[in-house]
Amino acid sequence: MELPAAMIGGMVLGELVVHGWDLARATGQESTWDDEVLTMVYQEVDKSAQQGREMGIYGEPVAVPDTESVLHRILGLTGRDPNWTA
């Protein structure tokens, strides 16, 4: 199946951010990314989150207020609790 390069790029960047957070959080480290990167990732994840849940890729969304950071809102969309600790 062919997909647009921009879509694949957004998916790959999203994987790096989300799984980077997973690893950082699990090892007691902080993860930081440029706000422009996070905004782009949020937009990409928001477009595909429901489909991701239907495919079993994401868990049910975790409620994160709009006042929280973009990273926390990305995590919530993917079914992660931004306050989780190891």
PDB file of N, CA, C and O in Angstrom:
ATOM      1  N   MET A   1       0.844  -1.170   0.000  1.00  0.00           N
ATOM      2  CA  MET A   1       0.000   0.000   0.000  1.00  0.00           C
ATOM      3  C   MET A   1       0.890   1.233   0.000  1.00  0.00           C
ATOM      4  O   MET A   1       1.815   1.336   0.805  1.00  0.00           O
ATOM      5  N   GLU A   2       0.616   2.154  -0.886  1.00  0.00           N
ATOM      6  CA  GLU A   2       1.369   3.396  -0.952  1.00  0.00           C
ATOM      7  C   GLU A   2       0.670   4.463  -0.124  1.00  0.00           C
ATOM      8  O   GLU A   2      -0.553   4.596  -0.146  1.00  0.00           O
ATOM      9  N   LEU A   3       1.479   5.218   0.607  1.00  0.00           N
ATOM     10  CA  LEU A   3       0.979   6.325   1.410  1.00  0.00           C
ATOM     11  C   LEU A   3       1.832   7.553   1.118  1.00  0.00           C
ATOM     12  O   LEU A   3       2.998   7.417   0.746  1.00  0.00           O
ATOM     13  N   PRO A   4       1.268   8.751   1.280  1.00  0.00           N
ATOM     14  CA  PRO A   4       2.047   9.966   1.033  1.00  0.00           C
ATOM     15  C   PRO A   4       3.250  10.060   1.976  1.00  0.00           C
ATOM     16  O   PRO A   4       3.161   9.701   3.150  1.00  0.00           O
ATOM     17  N   ALA A   5       4.356  10.542   1.454  1.00  0.00           N
ATOM     18  CA  ALA A   5       5.595  10.658   2.238  1.00  0.00           C
ATOM     19  C   ALA A   5       5.386  11.505   3.487  1.00  0.00           C
ATOM     20  O   ALA A   5       5.911  11.174   4.550  1.00  0.00           O
ATOM     21  N   ALA A   6       4.630  12.587   3.373  1.00  0.00           N
ATOM     22  CA  ALA A   6       4.398  13.449   4.547  1.00  0.00           C
ATOM     23  C   ALA A   6       3.664  12.688   5.649  1.00  0.00           C
ATOM     24  O   ALA A   6       3.930  12.892   6.834  1.00  0.00           O
ATOM     25  N   MET A   7       2.751  11.821   5.259  1.00  0.00           N
ATOM     26  CA  MET A   7       2.016  11.030   6.247  1.00  0.00           C
ATOM     27  C   MET A   7       2.954  10.049   6.950  1.00  0.00           C
ATOM     28  O   MET A   7       2.909   9.905   8.172  1.00  0.00           O
ATOM     29  N   ILE A   8       3.792   9.385   6.183  1.00  0.00           N
ATOM     30  CA  ILE A   8       4.755   8.444   6.758  1.00  0.00           C
ATOM     31  C   ILE A   8       5.733   9.187   7.660  1.00  0.00           C
ATOM     32  O   ILE A   8       6.068   8.707   8.743  1.00  0.00           O
ATOM     33  N   GLY A   9       6.189  10.344   7.221  1.00  0.00           N
ATOM     34  CA  GLY A   9       7.094  11.145   8.043  1.00  0.00           C
ATOM     35  C   GLY A   9       6.466  11.530   9.363  1.00  0.00           C
ATOM     36  O   GLY A   9       7.120  11.467  10.404  1.00  0.00           O
ATOM     37  N   GLY A  10       5.211  11.926   9.335  1.00  0.00           N
ATOM     38  CA  GLY A  10       4.498  12.278  10.566  1.00  0.00           C
ATOM     39  C   GLY A  10       4.343  11.088  11.488  1.00  0.00           C
ATOM     40  O   GLY A  10       4.454  11.220  12.707  1.00  0.00           O
ATOM     41  N   MET A  11       4.088   9.925  10.907  1.00  0.00           N
ATOM     42  CA  MET A  11       3.940   8.709  11.712  1.00  0.00           C
ATOM     43  C   MET A  11       5.267   8.339  12.385  1.00  0.00           C
ATOM     44  O   MET A  11       5.298   7.990  13.565  1.00  0.00           O
ATOM     45  N   VAL A  12       6.346   8.419  11.631  1.00  0.00           N
ATOM     46  CA  VAL A  12       7.667   8.073  12.168  1.00  0.00           C
ATOM     47  C   VAL A  12       8.062   9.056  13.261  1.00  0.00           C
ATOM     48  O   VAL A  12       8.556   8.651  14.313  1.00  0.00           O
ATOM     49  N   LEU A  13       7.849  10.335  13.020  1.00  0.00           N
ATOM     50  CA  LEU A  13       8.181  11.340  14.035  1.00  0.00           C
ATOM     51  C   LEU A  13       7.346  11.123  15.291  1.00  0.00           C
ATOM     52  O   LEU A  13       7.855  11.247  16.405  1.00  0.00           O
ATOM     53  N   GLY A  14       6.074  10.800  15.119  1.00  0.00           N
ATOM     54  CA  GLY A  14       5.214  10.505  16.257  1.00  0.00           C
ATOM     55  C   GLY A  14       5.719   9.314  17.054  1.00  0.00           C
ATOM     56  O   GLY A  14       5.701   9.331  18.285  1.00  0.00           O
ATOM     57  N   GLU A  15       6.164   8.289  16.359  1.00  0.00           N
ATOM     58  CA  GLU A  15       6.719   7.114  17.036  1.00  0.00           C
ATOM     59  C   GLU A  15       7.950   7.485  17.854  1.00  0.00           C
ATOM     60  O   GLU A  15       8.107   7.027  18.986  1.00  0.00           O
ATOM     61  N   LEU A  16       8.824   8.314  17.284  1.00  0.00           N
ATOM     62  CA  LEU A  16      10.024   8.730  18.010  1.00  0.00           C
ATOM     63  C   LEU A  16       9.683   9.515  19.271  1.00  0.00           C
ATOM     64  O   LEU A  16      10.274   9.299  20.329  1.00  0.00           O
ATOM     65  N   VAL A  17       8.728  10.426  19.147  1.00  0.00           N
ATOM     66  CA  VAL A  17       8.353  11.243  20.312  1.00  0.00           C
ATOM     67  C   VAL A  17       7.679  10.389  21.379  1.00  0.00           C
ATOM     68  O   VAL A  17       8.072  10.431  22.545  1.00  0.00           O
ATOM     69  N   VAL A  18       6.678   9.623  20.997  1.00  0.00           N
ATOM     70  CA  VAL A  18       5.908   8.850  21.987  1.00  0.00           C
ATOM     71  C   VAL A  18       6.763   7.759  22.627  1.00  0.00           C
ATOM     72  O   VAL A  18       6.766   7.610  23.848  1.00  0.00           O
ATOM     73  N   HIS A  19       7.481   7.004  21.816  1.00  0.00           N
ATOM     74  CA  HIS A  19       8.297   5.934  22.395  1.00  0.00           C
ATOM     75  C   HIS A  19       9.544   6.492  23.085  1.00  0.00           C
ATOM     76  O   HIS A  19      10.081   5.872  24.003  1.00  0.00           O
ATOM     77  N   GLY A  20      10.000   7.660  22.640  1.00  0.00           N
ATOM     78  CA  GLY A  20      11.075   8.342  23.363  1.00  0.00           C
ATOM     79  C   GLY A  20      10.623   8.724  24.757  1.00  0.00           C
ATOM     80  O   GLY A  20      11.375   8.588  25.722  1.00  0.00           O
ATOM     81  N   TRP A  21       9.378   9.208  24.862  1.00  0.00           N
ATOM     82  CA  TRP A  21       8.814   9.516  26.177  1.00  0.00           C
ATOM     83  C   TRP A  21       8.699   8.247  27.010  1.00  0.00           C
ATOM     84  O   TRP A  21       9.033   8.246  28.194  1.00  0.00           O
ATOM     85  N   ASP A  22       8.223   7.161  26.389  1.00  0.00           N
ATOM     86  CA  ASP A  22       8.103   5.882  27.097  1.00  0.00           C
ATOM     87  C   ASP A  22       9.439   5.495  27.735  1.00  0.00           C
ATOM     88  O   ASP A  22       9.507   5.181  28.924  1.00  0.00           O
ATOM     89  N   LEU A  23      10.485   5.523  26.932  1.00  0.00           N
ATOM     90  CA  LEU A  23      11.806   5.128  27.430  1.00  0.00           C
ATOM     91  C   LEU A  23      12.320   6.083  28.501  1.00  0.00           C
ATOM     92  O   LEU A  23      12.836   5.650  29.531  1.00  0.00           O
ATOM     93  N   ALA A  24      12.180   7.373  28.254  1.00  0.00           N
ATOM     94  CA  ALA A  24      12.647   8.354  29.231  1.00  0.00           C
ATOM     95  C   ALA A  24      11.909   8.185  30.551  1.00  0.00           C
ATOM     96  O   ALA A  24      12.532   8.166  31.613  1.00  0.00           O
ATOM     97  N   ARG A  25      10.601   8.063  30.492  1.00  0.00           N
ATOM     98  CA  ARG A  25       9.806   7.935  31.715  1.00  0.00           C
ATOM     99  C   ARG A  25      10.142   6.649  32.460  1.00  0.00           C
ATOM    100  O   ARG A  25      10.246   6.649  33.686  1.00  0.00           O
ATOM    101  N   ALA A  26      10.312   5.565  31.732  1.00  0.00           N
ATOM    102  CA  ALA A  26      10.603   4.271  32.362  1.00  0.00           C
ATOM    103  C   ALA A  26      11.976   4.244  33.029  1.00  0.00           C
ATOM    104  O   ALA A  26      12.217   3.451  33.939  1.00  0.00           O
ATOM    105  N   THR A  27      12.873   5.118  32.567  1.00  0.00           N
ATOM    106  CA  THR A  27      14.223   5.144  33.136  1.00  0.00           C
ATOM    107  C   THR A  27      14.463   6.363  34.020  1.00  0.00           C
ATOM    108  O   THR A  27      15.603   6.667  34.370  1.00  0.00           O
ATOM    109  N   GLY A  28      13.381   7.063  34.380  1.00  0.00           N
ATOM    110  CA  GLY A  28      13.494   8.199  35.290  1.00  0.00           C
ATOM    111  C   GLY A  28      14.114   9.443  34.689  1.00  0.00           C
ATOM    112  O   GLY A  28      14.675  10.269  35.409  1.00  0.00           O
ATOM    113  N   GLN A  29      14.019   9.585  33.373  1.00  0.00           N
ATOM    114  CA  GLN A  29      14.583  10.753  32.701  1.00  0.00           C
ATOM    115  C   GLN A  29      13.478  11.636  32.152  1.00  0.00           C
ATOM    116  O   GLN A  29      12.325  11.218  32.049  1.00  0.00           O
ATOM    117  N   GLU A  30      13.834  12.841  31.808  1.00  0.00           N
ATOM    118  CA  GLU A  30      12.897  13.767  31.171  1.00  0.00           C
ATOM    119  C   GLU A  30      13.120  13.736  29.668  1.00  0.00           C
ATOM    120  O   GLU A  30      14.238  13.519  29.201  1.00  0.00           O
ATOM    121  N   SER A  31      12.073  13.948  28.933  1.00  0.00           N
ATOM    122  CA  SER A  31      12.183  14.035  27.478  1.00  0.00           C
ATOM    123  C   SER A  31      11.741  15.426  27.056  1.00  0.00           C
ATOM    124  O   SER A  31      10.753  15.956  27.565  1.00  0.00           O
ATOM    125  N   THR A  32      12.472  16.007  26.131  1.00  0.00           N
ATOM    126  CA  THR A  32      12.108  17.330  25.634  1.00  0.00           C
ATOM    127  C   THR A  32      12.241  17.361  24.121  1.00  0.00           C
ATOM    128  O   THR A  32      13.146  16.759  23.544  1.00  0.00           O
ATOM    129  N   TRP A  33      11.332  18.065  23.505  1.00  0.00           N
ATOM    130  CA  TRP A  33      11.354  18.265  22.068  1.00  0.00           C
ATOM    131  C   TRP A  33      10.963  19.701  21.782  1.00  0.00           C
ATOM    132  O   TRP A  33      10.319  20.359  22.599  1.00  0.00           O
ATOM    133  N   ASP A  34      11.350  20.165  20.644  1.00  0.00           N
ATOM    134  CA  ASP A  34      11.020  21.493  20.175  1.00  0.00           C
ATOM    135  C   ASP A  34       9.502  21.636  20.051  1.00  0.00           C
ATOM    136  O   ASP A  34       8.820  20.705  19.622  1.00  0.00           O
ATOM    137  N   ASP A  35       8.979  22.798  20.424  1.00  0.00           N
ATOM    138  CA  ASP A  35       7.526  23.021  20.354  1.00  0.00           C
ATOM    139  C   ASP A  35       6.970  22.833  18.942  1.00  0.00           C
ATOM    140  O   ASP A  35       5.855  22.339  18.774  1.00  0.00           O
ATOM    141  N   GLU A  36       7.738  23.221  17.940  1.00  0.00           N
ATOM    142  CA  GLU A  36       7.279  23.061  16.555  1.00  0.00           C
ATOM    143  C   GLU A  36       7.121  21.576  16.209  1.00  0.00           C
ATOM    144  O   GLU A  36       6.167  21.193  15.532  1.00  0.00           O
ATOM    145  N   VAL A  37       8.041  20.756  16.668  1.00  0.00           N
ATOM    146  CA  VAL A  37       7.967  19.311  16.437  1.00  0.00           C
ATOM    147  C   VAL A  37       6.738  18.742  17.133  1.00  0.00           C
ATOM    148  O   VAL A  37       5.984  17.970  16.541  1.00  0.00           O
ATOM    149  N   LEU A  38       6.539  19.126  18.390  1.00  0.00           N
ATOM    150  CA  LEU A  38       5.396  18.601  19.142  1.00  0.00           C
ATOM    151  C   LEU A  38       4.067  19.027  18.532  1.00  0.00           C
ATOM    152  O   LEU A  38       3.119  18.242  18.502  1.00  0.00           O
ATOM    153  N   THR A  39       3.989  20.253  18.048  1.00  0.00           N
ATOM    154  CA  THR A  39       2.751  20.716  17.414  1.00  0.00           C
ATOM    155  C   THR A  39       2.443  19.885  16.175  1.00  0.00           C
ATOM    156  O   THR A  39       1.296  19.501  15.944  1.00  0.00           O
ATOM    157  N   MET A  40       3.474  19.611  15.383  1.00  0.00           N
ATOM    158  CA  MET A  40       3.267  18.795  14.185  1.00  0.00           C
ATOM    159  C   MET A  40       2.839  17.382  14.558  1.00  0.00           C
ATOM    160  O   MET A  40       1.929  16.825  13.944  1.00  0.00           O
ATOM    161  N   VAL A  41       3.493  16.801  15.565  1.00  0.00           N
ATOM    162  CA  VAL A  41       3.152  15.444  15.998  1.00  0.00           C
ATOM    163  C   VAL A  41       1.721  15.411  16.519  1.00  0.00           C
ATOM    164  O   VAL A  41       0.976  14.480  16.213  1.00  0.00           O
ATOM    165  N   TYR A  42       1.327  16.410  17.298  1.00  0.00           N
ATOM    166  CA  TYR A  42      -0.048  16.447  17.813  1.00  0.00           C
ATOM    167  C   TYR A  42      -1.047  16.431  16.659  1.00  0.00           C
ATOM    168  O   TYR A  42      -2.024  15.682  16.684  1.00  0.00           O
ATOM    169  N   GLN A  43      -0.798  17.254  15.660  1.00  0.00           N
ATOM    170  CA  GLN A  43      -1.715  17.315  14.516  1.00  0.00           C
ATOM    171  C   GLN A  43      -1.801  15.960  13.815  1.00  0.00           C
ATOM    172  O   GLN A  43      -2.889  15.528  13.436  1.00  0.00           O
ATOM    173  N   GLU A  44      -0.679  15.298  13.642  1.00  0.00           N
ATOM    174  CA  GLU A  44      -0.664  13.995  12.968  1.00  0.00           C
ATOM    175  C   GLU A  44      -1.366  12.924  13.811  1.00  0.00           C
ATOM    176  O   GLU A  44      -2.162  12.143  13.291  1.00  0.00           O
ATOM    177  N   VAL A  45      -1.069  12.893  15.102  1.00  0.00           N
ATOM    178  CA  VAL A  45      -1.697  11.891  15.975  1.00  0.00           C
ATOM    179  C   VAL A  45      -3.193  12.140  16.076  1.00  0.00           C
ATOM    180  O   VAL A  45      -3.984  11.196  16.078  1.00  0.00           O
ATOM    181  N   ASP A  46      -3.582  13.400  16.159  1.00  0.00           N
ATOM    182  CA  ASP A  46      -5.000  13.735  16.263  1.00  0.00           C
ATOM    183  C   ASP A  46      -5.778  13.235  15.047  1.00  0.00           C
ATOM    184  O   ASP A  46      -6.920  12.795  15.179  1.00  0.00           O
ATOM    185  N   LYS A  47      -5.169  13.301  13.871  1.00  0.00           N
ATOM    186  CA  LYS A  47      -5.824  12.849  12.640  1.00  0.00           C
ATOM    187  C   LYS A  47      -6.069  11.333  12.643  1.00  0.00           C
ATOM    188  O   LYS A  47      -7.064  10.860  12.094  1.00  0.00           O
ATOM    189  N   SER A  48      -5.163  10.586  13.258  1.00  0.00           N
ATOM    190  CA  SER A  48      -5.219   9.130  13.127  1.00  0.00           C
ATOM    191  C   SER A  48      -5.497   8.389  14.432  1.00  0.00           C
ATOM    192  O   SER A  48      -5.487   7.158  14.449  1.00  0.00           O
ATOM    193  N   ALA A  49      -5.744   9.110  15.522  1.00  0.00           N
ATOM    194  CA  ALA A  49      -5.891   8.466  16.833  1.00  0.00           C
ATOM    195  C   ALA A  49      -7.047   7.461  16.863  1.00  0.00           C
ATOM    196  O   ALA A  49      -6.886   6.354  17.377  1.00  0.00           O
ATOM    197  N   GLN A  50      -8.186   7.826  16.329  1.00  0.00           N
ATOM    198  CA  GLN A  50      -9.329   6.907  16.360  1.00  0.00           C
ATOM    199  C   GLN A  50      -9.026   5.643  15.569  1.00  0.00           C
ATOM    200  O   GLN A  50      -9.320   4.535  16.019  1.00  0.00           O
ATOM    201  N   GLN A  51      -8.447   5.809  14.408  1.00  0.00           N
ATOM    202  CA  GLN A  51      -8.079   4.639  13.603  1.00  0.00           C
ATOM    203  C   GLN A  51      -7.045   3.794  14.348  1.00  0.00           C
ATOM    204  O   GLN A  51      -7.100   2.565  14.314  1.00  0.00           O
ATOM    205  N   GLY A  52      -6.111   4.453  15.015  1.00  0.00           N
ATOM    206  CA  GLY A  52      -5.111   3.732  15.804  1.00  0.00           C
ATOM    207  C   GLY A  52      -5.740   2.915  16.917  1.00  0.00           C
ATOM    208  O   GLY A  52      -5.307   1.796  17.193  1.00  0.00           O
ATOM    209  N   ARG A  53      -6.764   3.473  17.560  1.00  0.00           N
ATOM    210  CA  ARG A  53      -7.471   2.722  18.608  1.00  0.00           C
ATOM    211  C   ARG A  53      -8.204   1.521  18.013  1.00  0.00           C
ATOM    212  O   ARG A  53      -8.191   0.434  18.589  1.00  0.00           O
ATOM    213  N   GLU A  54      -8.837   1.718  16.871  1.00  0.00           N
ATOM    214  CA  GLU A  54      -9.564   0.630  16.223  1.00  0.00           C
ATOM    215  C   GLU A  54      -8.626  -0.504  15.807  1.00  0.00           C
ATOM    216  O   GLU A  54      -9.029  -1.667  15.764  1.00  0.00           O
ATOM    217  N   MET A  55      -7.379  -0.159  15.502  1.00  0.00           N
ATOM    218  CA  MET A  55      -6.393  -1.154  15.087  1.00  0.00           C
ATOM    219  C   MET A  55      -5.645  -1.750  16.284  1.00  0.00           C
ATOM    220  O   MET A  55      -4.828  -2.657  16.118  1.00  0.00           O
ATOM    221  N   GLY A  56      -5.922  -1.244  17.479  1.00  0.00           N
ATOM    222  CA  GLY A  56      -5.254  -1.745  18.668  1.00  0.00           C
ATOM    223  C   GLY A  56      -3.867  -1.162  18.892  1.00  0.00           C
ATOM    224  O   GLY A  56      -3.110  -1.654  19.729  1.00  0.00           O
ATOM    225  N   ILE A  57      -3.534  -0.118  18.149  1.00  0.00           N
ATOM    226  CA  ILE A  57      -2.226   0.520  18.280  1.00  0.00           C
ATOM    227  C   ILE A  57      -2.205   1.452  19.483  1.00  0.00           C
ATOM    228  O   ILE A  57      -1.204   1.522  20.198  1.00  0.00           O
ATOM    229  N   TYR A  58      -3.299   2.167  19.712  1.00  0.00           N
ATOM    230  CA  TYR A  58      -3.434   3.085  20.844  1.00  0.00           C
ATOM    231  C   TYR A  58      -4.484   2.545  21.799  1.00  0.00           C
ATOM    232  O   TYR A  58      -5.414   1.840  21.406  1.00  0.00           O
ATOM    233  N   GLY A  59      -4.304   2.900  23.073  1.00  0.00           N
ATOM    234  CA  GLY A  59      -5.326   2.597  24.059  1.00  0.00           C
ATOM    235  C   GLY A  59      -6.414   3.655  24.023  1.00  0.00           C
ATOM    236  O   GLY A  59      -6.360   4.595  23.230  1.00  0.00           O
ATOM    237  N   GLU A  60      -7.385   3.492  24.875  1.00  0.00           N
ATOM    238  CA  GLU A  60      -8.435   4.508  24.983  1.00  0.00           C
ATOM    239  C   GLU A  60      -7.805   5.828  25.414  1.00  0.00           C
ATOM    240  O   GLU A  60      -6.841   5.828  26.179  1.00  0.00           O
ATOM    241  N   PRO A  61      -8.331   6.942  24.940  1.00  0.00           N
ATOM    242  CA  PRO A  61      -7.710   8.226  25.265  1.00  0.00           C
ATOM    243  C   PRO A  61      -7.758   8.516  26.765  1.00  0.00           C
ATOM    244  O   PRO A  61      -8.701   8.146  27.464  1.00  0.00           O
ATOM    245  N   VAL A  62      -6.730   9.178  27.222  1.00  0.00           N
ATOM    246  CA  VAL A  62      -6.658   9.645  28.602  1.00  0.00           C
ATOM    247  C   VAL A  62      -6.988  11.134  28.569  1.00  0.00           C
ATOM    248  O   VAL A  62      -6.382  11.888  27.807  1.00  0.00           O
ATOM    249  N   ALA A  63      -7.935  11.558  29.383  1.00  0.00           N
ATOM    250  CA  ALA A  63      -8.346  12.961  29.398  1.00  0.00           C
ATOM    251  C   ALA A  63      -7.191  13.835  29.875  1.00  0.00           C
ATOM    252  O   ALA A  63      -6.657  13.647  30.968  1.00  0.00           O
ATOM    253  N   VAL A  64      -6.821  14.785  29.038  1.00  0.00           N
ATOM    254  CA  VAL A  64      -5.768  15.747  29.359  1.00  0.00           C
ATOM    255  C   VAL A  64      -6.318  17.127  29.025  1.00  0.00           C
ATOM    256  O   VAL A  64      -6.704  17.372  27.882  1.00  0.00           O
ATOM    257  N   PRO A  65      -6.363  18.036  30.002  1.00  0.00           N
ATOM    258  CA  PRO A  65      -6.906  19.374  29.735  1.00  0.00           C
ATOM    259  C   PRO A  65      -6.132  20.103  28.640  1.00  0.00           C
ATOM    260  O   PRO A  65      -4.930  19.892  28.470  1.00  0.00           O
ATOM    261  N   ASP A  66      -6.828  20.955  27.903  1.00  0.00           N
ATOM    262  CA  ASP A  66      -6.202  21.749  26.846  1.00  0.00           C
ATOM    263  C   ASP A  66      -5.122  22.676  27.390  1.00  0.00           C
ATOM    264  O   ASP A  66      -4.280  23.156  26.631  1.00  0.00           O
ATOM    265  N   THR A  67      -5.137  22.929  28.684  1.00  0.00           N
ATOM    266  CA  THR A  67      -4.142  23.807  29.294  1.00  0.00           C
ATOM    267  C   THR A  67      -2.813  23.097  29.549  1.00  0.00           C
ATOM    268  O   THR A  67      -1.816  23.742  29.876  1.00  0.00           O
ATOM    269  N   GLU A  68      -2.797  21.777  29.399  1.00  0.00           N
ATOM    270  CA  GLU A  68      -1.560  21.011  29.589  1.00  0.00           C
ATOM    271  C   GLU A  68      -0.647  21.176  28.373  1.00  0.00           C
ATOM    272  O   GLU A  68      -1.053  21.725  27.349  1.00  0.00           O
ATOM    273  N   SER A  69       0.570  20.701  28.499  1.00  0.00           N
ATOM    274  CA  SER A  69       1.538  20.814  27.406  1.00  0.00           C
ATOM    275  C   SER A  69       1.089  20.001  26.194  1.00  0.00           C
ATOM    276  O   SER A  69       0.288  19.073  26.307  1.00  0.00           O
ATOM    277  N   VAL A  70       1.622  20.370  25.046  1.00  0.00           N
ATOM    278  CA  VAL A  70       1.307  19.635  23.823  1.00  0.00           C
ATOM    279  C   VAL A  70       1.762  18.181  23.968  1.00  0.00           C
ATOM    280  O   VAL A  70       1.060  17.270  23.528  1.00  0.00           O
ATOM    281  N   LEU A  71       2.915  17.956  24.572  1.00  0.00           N
ATOM    282  CA  LEU A  71       3.388  16.587  24.775  1.00  0.00           C
ATOM    283  C   LEU A  71       2.382  15.785  25.590  1.00  0.00           C
ATOM    284  O   LEU A  71       2.076  14.647  25.235  1.00  0.00           O
ATOM    285  N   HIS A  72       1.871  16.347  26.658  1.00  0.00           N
ATOM    286  CA  HIS A  72       0.891  15.631  27.485  1.00  0.00           C
ATOM    287  C   HIS A  72      -0.384  15.346  26.701  1.00  0.00           C
ATOM    288  O   HIS A  72      -1.000  14.296  26.887  1.00  0.00           O
ATOM    289  N   ARG A  73      -0.784  16.260  25.834  1.00  0.00           N
ATOM    290  CA  ARG A  73      -1.985  16.028  25.025  1.00  0.00           C
ATOM    291  C   ARG A  73      -1.746  14.934  23.987  1.00  0.00           C
ATOM    292  O   ARG A  73      -2.649  14.150  23.691  1.00  0.00           O
ATOM    293  N   ILE A  74      -0.533  14.876  23.432  1.00  0.00           N
ATOM    294  CA  ILE A  74      -0.180  13.781  22.516  1.00  0.00           C
ATOM    295  C   ILE A  74      -0.275  12.452  23.255  1.00  0.00           C
ATOM    296  O   ILE A  74      -0.873  11.496  22.762  1.00  0.00           O
ATOM    297  N   LEU A  75       0.317  12.405  24.432  1.00  0.00           N
ATOM    298  CA  LEU A  75       0.303  11.169  25.212  1.00  0.00           C
ATOM    299  C   LEU A  75      -1.118  10.725  25.522  1.00  0.00           C
ATOM    300  O   LEU A  75      -1.436   9.540  25.420  1.00  0.00           O
ATOM    301  N   GLY A  76      -1.970  11.664  25.896  1.00  0.00           N
ATOM    302  CA  GLY A  76      -3.360  11.337  26.177  1.00  0.00           C
ATOM    303  C   GLY A  76      -4.069  10.759  24.961  1.00  0.00           C
ATOM    304  O   GLY A  76      -4.853   9.818  25.085  1.00  0.00           O
ATOM    305  N   LEU A  77      -3.796  11.323  23.783  1.00  0.00           N
ATOM    306  CA  LEU A  77      -4.409  10.805  22.560  1.00  0.00           C
ATOM    307  C   LEU A  77      -4.005   9.362  22.290  1.00  0.00           C
ATOM    308  O   LEU A  77      -4.784   8.589  21.730  1.00  0.00           O
ATOM    309  N   THR A  78      -2.782   8.996  22.690  1.00  0.00           N
ATOM    310  CA  THR A  78      -2.296   7.644  22.422  1.00  0.00           C
ATOM    311  C   THR A  78      -2.652   6.664  23.531  1.00  0.00           C
ATOM    312  O   THR A  78      -2.268   5.496  23.483  1.00  0.00           O
ATOM    313  N   GLY A  79      -3.391   7.145  24.534  1.00  0.00           N
ATOM    314  CA  GLY A  79      -3.816   6.257  25.612  1.00  0.00           C
ATOM    315  C   GLY A  79      -2.836   6.187  26.768  1.00  0.00           C
ATOM    316  O   GLY A  79      -2.943   5.314  27.630  1.00  0.00           O
ATOM    317  N   ARG A  80      -1.882   7.106  26.785  1.00  0.00           N
ATOM    318  CA  ARG A  80      -0.897   7.130  27.866  1.00  0.00           C
ATOM    319  C   ARG A  80      -1.283   8.182  28.896  1.00  0.00           C
ATOM    320  O   ARG A  80      -1.815   9.240  28.562  1.00  0.00           O
ATOM    321  N   ASP A  81      -1.002   7.866  30.148  1.00  0.00           N
ATOM    322  CA  ASP A  81      -1.209   8.821  31.234  1.00  0.00           C
ATOM    323  C   ASP A  81       0.076   9.613  31.409  1.00  0.00           C
ATOM    324  O   ASP A  81       1.094   9.045  31.804  1.00  0.00           O
ATOM    325  N   PRO A  82       0.057  10.917  31.123  1.00  0.00           N
ATOM    326  CA  PRO A  82       1.276  11.718  31.220  1.00  0.00           C
ATOM    327  C   PRO A  82       1.867  11.756  32.641  1.00  0.00           C
ATOM    328  O   PRO A  82       3.026  12.133  32.816  1.00  0.00           O
ATOM    329  N   ASN A  83       1.090  11.373  33.636  1.00  0.00           N
ATOM    330  CA  ASN A  83       1.582  11.394  35.010  1.00  0.00           C
ATOM    331  C   ASN A  83       2.123  10.047  35.461  1.00  0.00           C
ATOM    332  O   ASN A  83       2.517   9.898  36.618  1.00  0.00           O
ATOM    333  N   TRP A  84       2.150   9.062  34.566  1.00  0.00           N
ATOM    334  CA  TRP A  84       2.654   7.735  34.907  1.00  0.00           C
ATOM    335  C   TRP A  84       4.131   7.805  35.254  1.00  0.00           C
ATOM    336  O   TRP A  84       4.893   8.543  34.629  1.00  0.00           O
ATOM    337  N   THR A  85       4.524   7.035  36.248  1.00  0.00           N
ATOM    338  CA  THR A  85       5.937   6.886  36.593  1.00  0.00           C
ATOM    339  C   THR A  85       6.255   5.417  36.797  1.00  0.00           C
ATOM    340  O   THR A  85       5.377   4.611  37.105  1.00  0.00           O
ATOM    341  N   ALA A  86       7.516   5.085  36.621  1.00  0.00           N
ATOM    342  CA  ALA A  86       7.949   3.701  36.779  1.00  0.00           C
ATOM    343  C   ALA A  86       8.003   3.344  38.255  1.00  0.00           C
ATOM    344  O   ALA A  86       8.347   2.215  38.605  1.00  0.00           O
TER     345      ALA A  86
END
